[in-house]
Amino acid sequence: MMIFTCEEHIDMAIDEYVDETEQAPDVMFVDNSEKLCRFCEKKAVYAVGC
């Protein structure tokens, strides 16, 4: 499971990951990504998951 998120929604992404997997996620900086934030459709800055 990988959640892409903007700076504003990083907390929501971490909470969702922990709720679904019951594990701590890796948080990676996404550079020059064309991915969009799962919560607001802005450009993703982080990838949360494993």
All heavy atoms as atom14 arrays in JSON, in Angstrom:
{
  "sequence": "MMIFTCEEHIDMAIDEYVDETEQAPDVMFVDNSEKLCRFCEKKAVYAVGC",
  "atom14_mask": [
    [1, 1, 1, 1, 1, 1, 1, 1, 0, 0, 0, 0, 0, 0],
    [1, 1, 1, 1, 1, 1, 1, 1, 0, 0, 0, 0, 0, 0],
    [1, 1, 1, 1, 1, 1, 1, 1, 0, 0, 0, 0, 0, 0],
    [1, 1, 1, 1, 1, 1, 1, 1, 1, 1, 1, 0, 0, 0],
    [1, 1, 1, 1, 1, 1, 1, 0, 0, 0, 0, 0, 0, 0],
    [1, 1, 1, 1, 1, 1, 0, 0, 0, 0, 0, 0, 0, 0],
    [1, 1, 1, 1, 1, 1, 1, 1, 1, 0, 0, 0, 0, 0],
    [1, 1, 1, 1, 1, 1, 1, 1, 1, 0, 0, 0, 0, 0],
    [1, 1, 1, 1, 1, 1, 1, 1, 1, 1, 0, 0, 0, 0],
    [1, 1, 1, 1, 1, 1, 1, 1, 0, 0, 0, 0, 0, 0],
    [1, 1, 1, 1, 1, 1, 1, 1, 0, 0, 0, 0, 0, 0],
    [1, 1, 1, 1, 1, 1, 1, 1, 0, 0, 0, 0, 0, 0],
    [1, 1, 1, 1, 1, 0, 0, 0, 0, 0, 0, 0, 0, 0],
    [1, 1, 1, 1, 1, 1, 1, 1, 0, 0, 0, 0, 0, 0],
    [1, 1, 1, 1, 1, 1, 1, 1, 0, 0, 0, 0, 0, 0],
    [1, 1, 1, 1, 1, 1, 1, 1, 1, 0, 0, 0, 0, 0],
    [1, 1, 1, 1, 1, 1, 1, 1, 1, 1, 1, 1, 0, 0],
    [1, 1, 1, 1, 1, 1, 1, 0, 0, 0, 0, 0, 0, 0],
    [1, 1, 1, 1, 1, 1, 1, 1, 0, 0, 0, 0, 0, 0],
    [1, 1, 1, 1, 1, 1, 1, 1, 1, 0, 0, 0, 0, 0],
    [1, 1, 1, 1, 1, 1, 1, 0, 0, 0, 0, 0, 0, 0],
    [1, 1, 1, 1, 1, 1, 1, 1, 1, 0, 0, 0, 0, 0],
    [1, 1, 1, 1, 1, 1, 1, 1, 1, 0, 0, 0, 0, 0],
    [1, 1, 1, 1, 1, 0, 0, 0, 0, 0, 0, 0, 0, 0],
    [1, 1, 1, 1, 1, 1, 1, 0, 0, 0, 0, 0, 0, 0],
    [1, 1, 1, 1, 1, 1, 1, 1, 0, 0, 0, 0, 0, 0],
    [1, 1, 1, 1, 1, 1, 1, 0, 0, 0, 0, 0, 0, 0],
    [1, 1, 1, 1, 1, 1, 1, 1, 0, 0, 0, 0, 0, 0],
    [1, 1, 1, 1, 1, 1, 1, 1, 1, 1, 1, 0, 0, 0],
    [1, 1, 1, 1, 1, 1, 1, 0, 0, 0, 0, 0, 0, 0],
    [1, 1, 1, 1, 1, 1, 1, 1, 0, 0, 0, 0, 0, 0],
    [1, 1, 1, 1, 1, 1, 1, 1, 0, 0, 0, 0, 0, 0],
    [1, 1, 1, 1, 1, 1, 0, 0, 0, 0, 0, 0, 0, 0],
    [1, 1, 1, 1, 1, 1, 1, 1, 1, 0, 0, 0, 0, 0],
    [1, 1, 1, 1, 1, 1, 1, 1, 1, 0, 0, 0, 0, 0],
    [1, 1, 1, 1, 1, 1, 1, 1, 0, 0, 0, 0, 0, 0],
    [1, 1, 1, 1, 1, 1, 0, 0, 0, 0, 0, 0, 0, 0],
    [1, 1, 1, 1, 1, 1, 1, 1, 1, 1, 1, 0, 0, 0],
    [1, 1, 1, 1, 1, 1, 1, 1, 1, 1, 1, 0, 0, 0],
    [1, 1, 1, 1, 1, 1, 0, 0, 0, 0, 0, 0, 0, 0],
    [1, 1, 1, 1, 1, 1, 1, 1, 1, 0, 0, 0, 0, 0],
    [1, 1, 1, 1, 1, 1, 1, 1, 1, 0, 0, 0, 0, 0],
    [1, 1, 1, 1, 1, 1, 1, 1, 1, 0, 0, 0, 0, 0],
    [1, 1, 1, 1, 1, 0, 0, 0, 0, 0, 0, 0, 0, 0],
    [1, 1, 1, 1, 1, 1, 1, 0, 0, 0, 0, 0, 0, 0],
    [1, 1, 1, 1, 1, 1, 1, 1, 1, 1, 1, 1, 0, 0],
    [1, 1, 1, 1, 1, 0, 0, 0, 0, 0, 0, 0, 0, 0],
    [1, 1, 1, 1, 1, 1, 1, 0, 0, 0, 0, 0, 0, 0],
    [1, 1, 1, 1, 0, 0, 0, 0, 0, 0, 0, 0, 0, 0],
    [1, 1, 1, 1, 1, 1, 0, 0, 0, 0, 0, 0, 0, 0]
  ],
  "atom14_positions": [
    [[0.85, -1.17, 0.0], [0.0, 0.0, 0.0], [0.89, 1.23, 0.0], [1.81, 1.35, 0.8], [-0.89, -0.02, 1.24], [-1.66, 1.24, 1.45], [-2.62, 1.16, 2.96], [-3.73, 2.48, 2.65], [0.0, 0.0, 0.0], [0.0, 0.0, 0.0], [0.0, 0.0, 0.0], [0.0, 0.0, 0.0], [0.0, 0.0, 0.0], [0.0, 0.0, 0.0]],
    [[0.61, 2.15, -0.93], [1.37, 3.39, -1.03], [0.37, 4.54, -1.15], [-0.53, 4.51, -1.98], [2.28, 3.35, -2.25], [3.24, 4.5, -2.35], [4.55, 4.51, -1.11], [5.47, 3.06, -1.54], [0.0, 0.0, 0.0], [0.0, 0.0, 0.0], [0.0, 0.0, 0.0], [0.0, 0.0, 0.0], [0.0, 0.0, 0.0], [0.0, 0.0, 0.0]],
    [[0.52, 5.54, -0.29], [-0.35, 6.71, -0.31], [0.51, 7.91, -0.68], [1.5, 8.2, 0.0], [-1.01, 6.96, 1.06], [-1.82, 5.74, 1.49], [-1.87, 8.21, 1.01], [-2.34, 5.82, 2.91], [0.0, 0.0, 0.0], [0.0, 0.0, 0.0], [0.0, 0.0, 0.0], [0.0, 0.0, 0.0], [0.0, 0.0, 0.0], [0.0, 0.0, 0.0]],
    [[0.14, 8.59, -1.74], [0.83, 9.81, -2.13], [0.08, 11.0, -1.53], [-1.15, 11.04, -1.55], [0.9, 9.92, -3.66], [1.79, 8.88, -4.26], [1.27, 7.68, -4.71], [3.15, 9.09, -4.35], [2.09, 6.7, -5.24], [3.99, 8.12, -4.87], [3.46, 6.92, -5.32], [0.0, 0.0, 0.0], [0.0, 0.0, 0.0], [0.0, 0.0, 0.0]],
    [[0.85, 11.96, -1.0], [0.22, 13.06, -0.27], [1.02, 14.35, -0.4], [2.24, 14.33, -0.6], [0.04, 12.68, 1.21], [-0.61, 13.74, 1.9], [1.36, 12.4, 1.88], [0.0, 0.0, 0.0], [0.0, 0.0, 0.0], [0.0, 0.0, 0.0], [0.0, 0.0, 0.0], [0.0, 0.0, 0.0], [0.0, 0.0, 0.0], [0.0, 0.0, 0.0]],
    [[0.32, 15.45, -0.26], [0.97, 16.77, -0.24], [1.45, 17.05, 1.19], [1.17, 16.28, 2.12], [0.0, 17.85, -0.71], [-1.39, 18.14, 0.41], [0.0, 0.0, 0.0], [0.0, 0.0, 0.0], [0.0, 0.0, 0.0], [0.0, 0.0, 0.0], [0.0, 0.0, 0.0], [0.0, 0.0, 0.0], [0.0, 0.0, 0.0], [0.0, 0.0, 0.0]],
    [[2.13, 18.15, 1.37], [2.65, 18.54, 2.68], [1.52, 18.7, 3.71], [1.65, 18.3, 4.86], [3.4, 19.87, 2.54], [4.08, 20.34, 3.78], [5.57, 20.04, 3.75], [6.15, 19.91, 2.68], [6.13, 19.94, 4.84], [0.0, 0.0, 0.0], [0.0, 0.0, 0.0], [0.0, 0.0, 0.0], [0.0, 0.0, 0.0], [0.0, 0.0, 0.0]],
    [[0.42, 19.25, 3.27], [-0.7, 19.55, 4.16], [-1.37, 18.3, 4.74], [-1.86, 18.31, 5.87], [-1.74, 20.37, 3.4], [-2.95, 20.78, 4.2], [-3.93, 21.59, 3.39], [-3.57, 22.1, 2.31], [-5.08, 21.7, 3.83], [0.0, 0.0, 0.0], [0.0, 0.0, 0.0], [0.0, 0.0, 0.0], [0.0, 0.0, 0.0], [0.0, 0.0, 0.0]],
    [[-1.4, 17.22, 3.99], [-2.16, 16.03, 4.39], [-1.3, 14.84, 4.82], [-1.8, 13.72, 4.9], [-3.09, 15.62, 3.24], [-4.15, 16.62, 2.98], [-4.18, 17.37, 1.83], [-5.2, 17.01, 3.75], [-5.22, 18.19, 1.89], [-5.85, 17.98, 3.04], [0.0, 0.0, 0.0], [0.0, 0.0, 0.0], [0.0, 0.0, 0.0], [0.0, 0.0, 0.0]],
    [[-0.04, 15.07, 5.14], [0.85, 13.98, 5.54], [0.33, 13.26, 6.79], [0.38, 12.03, 6.86], [2.31, 14.47, 5.73], [3.25, 13.3, 6.02], [2.42, 15.52, 6.81], [3.5, 12.41, 4.87], [0.0, 0.0, 0.0], [0.0, 0.0, 0.0], [0.0, 0.0, 0.0], [0.0, 0.0, 0.0], [0.0, 0.0, 0.0], [0.0, 0.0, 0.0]],
    [[-0.21, 13.99, 7.76], [-0.72, 13.37, 8.98], [-1.89, 12.44, 8.67], [-1.99, 11.34, 9.23], [-1.16, 14.42, 9.99], [0.01, 15.2, 10.57], [1.14, 14.68, 10.53], [-0.21, 16.33, 11.04], [0.0, 0.0, 0.0], [0.0, 0.0, 0.0], [0.0, 0.0, 0.0], [0.0, 0.0, 0.0], [0.0, 0.0, 0.0], [0.0, 0.0, 0.0]],
    [[-2.77, 12.87, 7.78], [-3.92, 12.04, 7.41], [-3.46, 10.76, 6.71], [-4.02, 9.69, 6.95], [-4.87, 12.82, 6.49], [-5.6, 13.94, 7.19], [-6.59, 14.95, 6.08], [-7.8, 13.77, 5.5], [0.0, 0.0, 0.0], [0.0, 0.0, 0.0], [0.0, 0.0, 0.0], [0.0, 0.0, 0.0], [0.0, 0.0, 0.0], [0.0, 0.0, 0.0]],
    [[-2.45, 10.87, 5.87], [-1.94, 9.7, 5.15], [-1.31, 8.7, 6.12], [-1.53, 7.49, 6.0], [-0.92, 10.14, 4.1], [0.0, 0.0, 0.0], [0.0, 0.0, 0.0], [0.0, 0.0, 0.0], [0.0, 0.0, 0.0], [0.0, 0.0, 0.0], [0.0, 0.0, 0.0], [0.0, 0.0, 0.0], [0.0, 0.0, 0.0], [0.0, 0.0, 0.0]],
    [[-0.53, 9.19, 7.07], [0.09, 8.3, 8.06], [-0.99, 7.61, 8.89], [-0.94, 6.4, 9.11], [1.09, 9.07, 8.95], [2.29, 9.5, 8.11], [1.51, 8.23, 10.15], [3.22, 10.46, 8.81], [0.0, 0.0, 0.0], [0.0, 0.0, 0.0], [0.0, 0.0, 0.0], [0.0, 0.0, 0.0], [0.0, 0.0, 0.0], [0.0, 0.0, 0.0]],
    [[-1.98, 8.38, 9.34], [-3.08, 7.8, 10.14], [-3.82, 6.72, 9.36], [-4.12, 5.65, 9.89], [-4.06, 8.88, 10.58], [-3.51, 9.8, 11.65], [-2.48, 9.45, 12.28], [-4.1, 10.87, 11.86], [0.0, 0.0, 0.0], [0.0, 0.0, 0.0], [0.0, 0.0, 0.0], [0.0, 0.0, 0.0], [0.0, 0.0, 0.0], [0.0, 0.0, 0.0]],
    [[-4.11, 6.99, 8.09], [-4.83, 6.02, 7.27], [-4.01, 4.75, 7.07], [-4.53, 3.63, 7.17], [-5.16, 6.63, 5.91], [-5.95, 5.7, 5.02], [-6.37, 6.34, 3.72], [-6.84, 7.5, 3.74], [-6.22, 5.68, 2.67], [0.0, 0.0, 0.0], [0.0, 0.0, 0.0], [0.0, 0.0, 0.0], [0.0, 0.0, 0.0], [0.0, 0.0, 0.0]],
    [[-2.72, 4.91, 6.84], [-1.84, 3.75, 6.65], [-1.81, 2.89, 7.92], [-1.95, 1.68, 7.86], [-0.43, 4.2, 6.27], [0.48, 3.04, 5.97], [0.57, 2.54, 4.69], [1.24, 2.44, 6.97], [1.39, 1.45, 4.41], [2.05, 1.37, 6.71], [2.13, 0.87, 5.42], [2.93, -0.21, 5.14], [0.0, 0.0, 0.0], [0.0, 0.0, 0.0]],
    [[-1.63, 3.52, 9.06], [-1.57, 2.79, 10.33], [-2.9, 2.11, 10.63], [-2.93, 0.96, 11.06], [-1.16, 3.73, 11.49], [-1.31, 3.05, 12.84], [0.28, 4.21, 11.3], [0.0, 0.0, 0.0], [0.0, 0.0, 0.0], [0.0, 0.0, 0.0], [0.0, 0.0, 0.0], [0.0, 0.0, 0.0], [0.0, 0.0, 0.0], [0.0, 0.0, 0.0]],
    [[-4.01, 2.8, 10.37], [-5.33, 2.2, 10.59], [-5.53, 0.94, 9.75], [-6.11, -0.04, 10.2], [-6.45, 3.2, 10.26], [-6.58, 4.3, 11.31], [-6.02, 4.14, 12.42], [-7.25, 5.3, 11.01], [0.0, 0.0, 0.0], [0.0, 0.0, 0.0], [0.0, 0.0, 0.0], [0.0, 0.0, 0.0], [0.0, 0.0, 0.0], [0.0, 0.0, 0.0]],
    [[-5.08, 0.97, 8.51], [-5.31, -0.15, 7.6], [-4.31, -1.3, 7.78], [-4.66, -2.45, 7.59], [-5.3, 0.34, 6.15], [-6.51, 1.17, 5.82], [-6.63, 1.49, 4.35], [-6.05, 0.77, 3.51], [-7.3, 2.49, 4.04], [0.0, 0.0, 0.0], [0.0, 0.0, 0.0], [0.0, 0.0, 0.0], [0.0, 0.0, 0.0], [0.0, 0.0, 0.0]],
    [[-3.06, -0.98, 8.12], [-2.04, -2.03, 8.16], [-1.57, -2.36, 9.57], [-0.9, -3.38, 9.76], [-0.8, -1.61, 7.35], [-0.19, -0.49, 7.99], [-1.16, -1.29, 5.91], [0.0, 0.0, 0.0], [0.0, 0.0, 0.0], [0.0, 0.0, 0.0], [0.0, 0.0, 0.0], [0.0, 0.0, 0.0], [0.0, 0.0, 0.0], [0.0, 0.0, 0.0]],
    [[-1.86, -1.5, 10.55], [-1.4, -1.66, 11.92], [0.12, -1.72, 12.02], [0.67, -2.39, 12.89], [-2.07, -2.87, 12.57], [-3.57, -2.75, 12.65], [-4.24, -3.93, 13.32], [-3.54, -4.9, 13.7], [-5.47, -3.89, 13.45], [0.0, 0.0, 0.0], [0.0, 0.0, 0.0], [0.0, 0.0, 0.0], [0.0, 0.0, 0.0], [0.0, 0.0, 0.0]],
    [[0.79, -1.04, 11.1], [2.25, -0.95, 11.09], [2.67, 0.49, 10.85], [1.92, 1.26, 10.25], [2.84, -1.83, 9.99], [2.55, -3.29, 10.15], [3.12, -4.1, 8.99], [3.8, -3.57, 8.12], [2.84, -5.38, 8.98], [0.0, 0.0, 0.0], [0.0, 0.0, 0.0], [0.0, 0.0, 0.0], [0.0, 0.0, 0.0], [0.0, 0.0, 0.0]],
    [[3.86, 0.83, 11.28], [4.4, 2.16, 11.0], [4.86, 2.22, 9.55], [5.53, 1.3, 9.07], [5.57, 2.46, 11.93], [0.0, 0.0, 0.0], [0.0, 0.0, 0.0], [0.0, 0.0, 0.0], [0.0, 0.0, 0.0], [0.0, 0.0, 0.0], [0.0, 0.0, 0.0], [0.0, 0.0, 0.0], [0.0, 0.0, 0.0], [0.0, 0.0, 0.0]],
    [[4.53, 3.29, 8.84], [4.91, 3.39, 7.43], [6.29, 3.99, 7.25], [6.81, 4.67, 8.14], [3.87, 4.35, 6.87], [3.56, 5.27, 8.0], [3.63, 4.38, 9.24], [0.0, 0.0, 0.0], [0.0, 0.0, 0.0], [0.0, 0.0, 0.0], [0.0, 0.0, 0.0], [0.0, 0.0, 0.0], [0.0, 0.0, 0.0], [0.0, 0.0, 0.0]],
    [[6.87, 3.74, 6.09], [8.04, 4.5, 5.64], [7.48, 5.76, 4.99], [6.48, 5.71, 4.29], [8.84, 3.72, 4.61], [9.54, 2.5, 5.21], [9.9, 2.57, 6.4], [9.7, 1.51, 4.49], [0.0, 0.0, 0.0], [0.0, 0.0, 0.0], [0.0, 0.0, 0.0], [0.0, 0.0, 0.0], [0.0, 0.0, 0.0], [0.0, 0.0, 0.0]],
    [[8.13, 6.88, 5.23], [7.72, 8.14, 4.6], [8.89, 8.59, 3.73], [9.99, 8.8, 4.23], [7.38, 9.22, 5.65], [7.03, 10.52, 4.98], [6.24, 8.74, 6.54], [0.0, 0.0, 0.0], [0.0, 0.0, 0.0], [0.0, 0.0, 0.0], [0.0, 0.0, 0.0], [0.0, 0.0, 0.0], [0.0, 0.0, 0.0], [0.0, 0.0, 0.0]],
    [[8.63, 8.71, 2.44], [9.67, 9.07, 1.49], [9.32, 10.36, 0.78], [8.16, 10.59, 0.43], [9.85, 7.95, 0.46], [10.3, 6.64, 1.09], [9.88, 5.22, 0.1], [8.18, 4.98, 0.57], [0.0, 0.0, 0.0], [0.0, 0.0, 0.0], [0.0, 0.0, 0.0], [0.0, 0.0, 0.0], [0.0, 0.0, 0.0], [0.0, 0.0, 0.0]],
    [[10.31, 11.21, 0.58], [10.14, 12.42, -0.19], [10.03, 12.06, -1.67], [10.8, 11.24, -2.17], [11.33, 13.36, 0.05], [11.22, 14.66, -0.69], [10.31, 15.62, -0.29], [12.02, 14.92, -1.78], [10.21, 16.82, -0.98], [11.93, 16.1, -2.47], [11.02, 17.06, -2.06], [0.0, 0.0, 0.0], [0.0, 0.0, 0.0], [0.0, 0.0, 0.0]],
    [[9.05, 12.63, -2.35], [8.85, 12.36, -3.77], [9.33, 13.59, -4.54], [8.77, 14.67, -4.4], [7.36, 12.09, -4.08], [7.15, 11.88, -5.56], [6.86, 10.91, -3.28], [0.0, 0.0, 0.0], [0.0, 0.0, 0.0], [0.0, 0.0, 0.0], [0.0, 0.0, 0.0], [0.0, 0.0, 0.0], [0.0, 0.0, 0.0], [0.0, 0.0, 0.0]],
    [[10.37, 13.42, -5.31], [10.94, 14.53, -6.07], [10.47, 14.48, -7.52], [10.56, 13.44, -8.16], [12.47, 14.45, -6.0], [13.14, 15.7, -6.52], [12.53, 16.78, -6.46], [14.28, 15.59, -6.97], [0.0, 0.0, 0.0], [0.0, 0.0, 0.0], [0.0, 0.0, 0.0], [0.0, 0.0, 0.0], [0.0, 0.0, 0.0], [0.0, 0.0, 0.0]],
    [[9.97, 15.59, -8.02], [9.5, 15.71, -9.4], [8.44, 14.67, -9.76], [8.44, 14.1, -10.84], [10.68, 15.6, -10.38], [11.64, 16.75, -10.23], [11.23, 17.87, -9.92], [12.92, 16.49, -10.4], [0.0, 0.0, 0.0], [0.0, 0.0, 0.0], [0.0, 0.0, 0.0], [0.0, 0.0, 0.0], [0.0, 0.0, 0.0], [0.0, 0.0, 0.0]],
    [[7.56, 14.42, -8.84], [6.51, 13.42, -9.06], [5.35, 14.0, -9.85], [4.99, 15.16, -9.7], [5.98, 12.91, -7.72], [4.89, 12.06, -7.92], [0.0, 0.0, 0.0], [0.0, 0.0, 0.0], [0.0, 0.0, 0.0], [0.0, 0.0, 0.0], [0.0, 0.0, 0.0], [0.0, 0.0, 0.0], [0.0, 0.0, 0.0], [0.0, 0.0, 0.0]],
    [[4.74, 13.16, -10.66], [3.51, 13.54, -11.34], [2.31, 12.98, -10.59], [1.18, 13.12, -11.04], [3.54, 13.03, -12.78], [4.6, 13.73, -13.6], [4.58, 13.31, -15.06], [3.6, 12.65, -15.48], [5.53, 13.64, -15.76], [0.0, 0.0, 0.0], [0.0, 0.0, 0.0], [0.0, 0.0, 0.0], [0.0, 0.0, 0.0], [0.0, 0.0, 0.0]],
    [[2.57, 12.35, -9.45], [1.5, 11.81, -8.62], [0.76, 12.95, -7.92], [1.34, 14.0, -7.64], [2.05, 10.85, -7.57], [2.77, 9.66, -8.14], [1.81, 8.68, -8.73], [2.54, 7.41, -9.14], [1.66, 6.43, -9.72], [0.0, 0.0, 0.0], [0.0, 0.0, 0.0], [0.0, 0.0, 0.0], [0.0, 0.0, 0.0], [0.0, 0.0, 0.0]],
    [[-0.5, 12.71, -7.61], [-1.32, 13.71, -6.93], [-1.67, 13.24, -5.52], [-1.74, 12.04, -5.26], [-2.61, 13.96, -7.71], [-2.42, 14.49, -9.12], [-3.78, 14.64, -9.81], [-1.66, 15.8, -9.14], [0.0, 0.0, 0.0], [0.0, 0.0, 0.0], [0.0, 0.0, 0.0], [0.0, 0.0, 0.0], [0.0, 0.0, 0.0], [0.0, 0.0, 0.0]],
    [[-1.92, 14.2, -4.65], [-2.32, 13.92, -3.28], [-3.65, 13.17, -3.28], [-4.59, 13.55, -3.99], [-2.46, 15.22, -2.5], [-3.06, 15.01, -0.82], [0.0, 0.0, 0.0], [0.0, 0.0, 0.0], [0.0, 0.0, 0.0], [0.0, 0.0, 0.0], [0.0, 0.0, 0.0], [0.0, 0.0, 0.0], [0.0, 0.0, 0.0], [0.0, 0.0, 0.0]],
    [[-3.72, 12.14, -2.49], [-4.94, 11.33, -2.37], [-6.11, 12.13, -1.8], [-7.26, 11.84, -2.06], [-4.63, 10.14, -1.47], [-5.78, 9.23, -1.21], [-5.32, 8.13, -0.28], [-6.28, 7.08, -0.24], [-5.99, 5.8, -0.26], [-4.73, 5.42, -0.32], [-6.91, 4.89, -0.18], [0.0, 0.0, 0.0], [0.0, 0.0, 0.0], [0.0, 0.0, 0.0]],
    [[-5.82, 13.18, -1.04], [-6.86, 13.89, -0.31], [-7.3, 15.2, -0.96], [-8.41, 15.65, -0.7], [-6.38, 14.16, 1.13], [-5.97, 12.91, 1.83], [-4.63, 12.55, 1.93], [-6.91, 12.06, 2.38], [-4.24, 11.38, 2.57], [-6.54, 10.89, 3.02], [-5.21, 10.55, 3.11], [0.0, 0.0, 0.0], [0.0, 0.0, 0.0], [0.0, 0.0, 0.0]],
    [[-6.45, 15.82, -1.79], [-6.82, 17.12, -2.35], [-6.45, 17.33, -3.8], [-6.75, 18.37, -4.37], [-6.24, 18.25, -1.51], [-4.45, 18.43, -1.69], [0.0, 0.0, 0.0], [0.0, 0.0, 0.0], [0.0, 0.0, 0.0], [0.0, 0.0, 0.0], [0.0, 0.0, 0.0], [0.0, 0.0, 0.0], [0.0, 0.0, 0.0], [0.0, 0.0, 0.0]],
    [[-5.77, 16.39, -4.41], [-5.38, 16.46, -5.82], [-4.26, 17.48, -6.12], [-4.02, 17.79, -7.28], [-6.6, 16.73, -6.72], [-7.69, 15.69, -6.61], [-7.22, 14.28, -6.98], [-6.53, 14.14, -7.99], [-7.55, 13.35, -6.23], [0.0, 0.0, 0.0], [0.0, 0.0, 0.0], [0.0, 0.0, 0.0], [0.0, 0.0, 0.0], [0.0, 0.0, 0.0]],
    [[-3.6, 18.02, -5.09], [-2.41, 18.83, -5.33], [-1.26, 17.88, -5.66], [-1.35, 16.67, -5.46], [-2.03, 19.63, -4.08], [-2.98, 20.75, -3.75], [-2.48, 21.48, -2.53], [-3.45, 22.56, -2.1], [-3.04, 23.2, -0.83], [0.0, 0.0, 0.0], [0.0, 0.0, 0.0], [0.0, 0.0, 0.0], [0.0, 0.0, 0.0], [0.0, 0.0, 0.0]],
    [[-0.16, 18.41, -6.13], [1.0, 17.6, -6.44], [1.55, 16.93, -5.17], [1.7, 17.58, -4.14], [2.08, 18.48, -7.07], [3.26, 17.71, -7.6], [4.22, 18.62, -8.34], [5.38, 17.81, -8.83], [6.33, 18.64, -9.57], [0.0, 0.0, 0.0], [0.0, 0.0, 0.0], [0.0, 0.0, 0.0], [0.0, 0.0, 0.0], [0.0, 0.0, 0.0]],
    [[1.82, 15.64, -5.26], [2.32, 14.89, -4.1], [3.75, 15.28, -3.78], [4.57, 15.5, -4.67], [2.23, 13.4, -4.36], [0.0, 0.0, 0.0], [0.0, 0.0, 0.0], [0.0, 0.0, 0.0], [0.0, 0.0, 0.0], [0.0, 0.0, 0.0], [0.0, 0.0, 0.0], [0.0, 0.0, 0.0], [0.0, 0.0, 0.0], [0.0, 0.0, 0.0]],
    [[4.04, 15.36, -2.48], [5.37, 15.66, -1.99], [5.95, 14.44, -1.27], [7.15, 14.25, -1.23], [5.33, 16.88, -1.04], [6.7, 17.19, -0.47], [4.75, 18.09, -1.75], [0.0, 0.0, 0.0], [0.0, 0.0, 0.0], [0.0, 0.0, 0.0], [0.0, 0.0, 0.0], [0.0, 0.0, 0.0], [0.0, 0.0, 0.0], [0.0, 0.0, 0.0]],
    [[5.07, 13.6, -0.72], [5.5, 12.42, 0.04], [4.8, 11.16, -0.45], [3.66, 11.22, -0.92], [5.17, 12.58, 1.53], [5.88, 13.72, 2.19], [5.22, 14.91, 2.47], [7.21, 13.61, 2.55], [5.87, 15.97, 3.08], [7.88, 14.65, 3.17], [7.19, 15.84, 3.43], [7.85, 16.87, 4.03], [0.0, 0.0, 0.0], [0.0, 0.0, 0.0]],
    [[5.48, 10.05, -0.27], [4.89, 8.73, -0.47], [4.94, 8.04, 0.9], [6.0, 7.94, 1.51], [5.66, 7.92, -1.5], [0.0, 0.0, 0.0], [0.0, 0.0, 0.0], [0.0, 0.0, 0.0], [0.0, 0.0, 0.0], [0.0, 0.0, 0.0], [0.0, 0.0, 0.0], [0.0, 0.0, 0.0], [0.0, 0.0, 0.0], [0.0, 0.0, 0.0]],
    [[3.78, 7.61, 1.37], [3.66, 6.96, 2.65], [3.32, 5.49, 2.42], [2.36, 5.18, 1.73], [2.55, 7.62, 3.5], [2.35, 6.89, 4.81], [2.86, 9.09, 3.74], [0.0, 0.0, 0.0], [0.0, 0.0, 0.0], [0.0, 0.0, 0.0], [0.0, 0.0, 0.0], [0.0, 0.0, 0.0], [0.0, 0.0, 0.0], [0.0, 0.0, 0.0]],
    [[4.13, 4.59, 2.96], [3.88, 3.17, 2.78], [5.15, 2.37, 2.84], [6.16, 2.81, 3.36], [0.0, 0.0, 0.0], [0.0, 0.0, 0.0], [0.0, 0.0, 0.0], [0.0, 0.0, 0.0], [0.0, 0.0, 0.0], [0.0, 0.0, 0.0], [0.0, 0.0, 0.0], [0.0, 0.0, 0.0], [0.0, 0.0, 0.0], [0.0, 0.0, 0.0]],
    [[5.09, 1.18, 2.26], [6.28, 0.33, 2.28], [6.73, -0.01, 0.88], [6.07, 0.21, -0.06], [6.03, -0.94, 3.05], [4.62, -1.88, 2.48], [0.0, 0.0, 0.0], [0.0, 0.0, 0.0], [0.0, 0.0, 0.0], [0.0, 0.0, 0.0], [0.0, 0.0, 0.0], [0.0, 0.0, 0.0], [0.0, 0.0, 0.0], [0.0, 0.0, 0.0]]
  ]
}
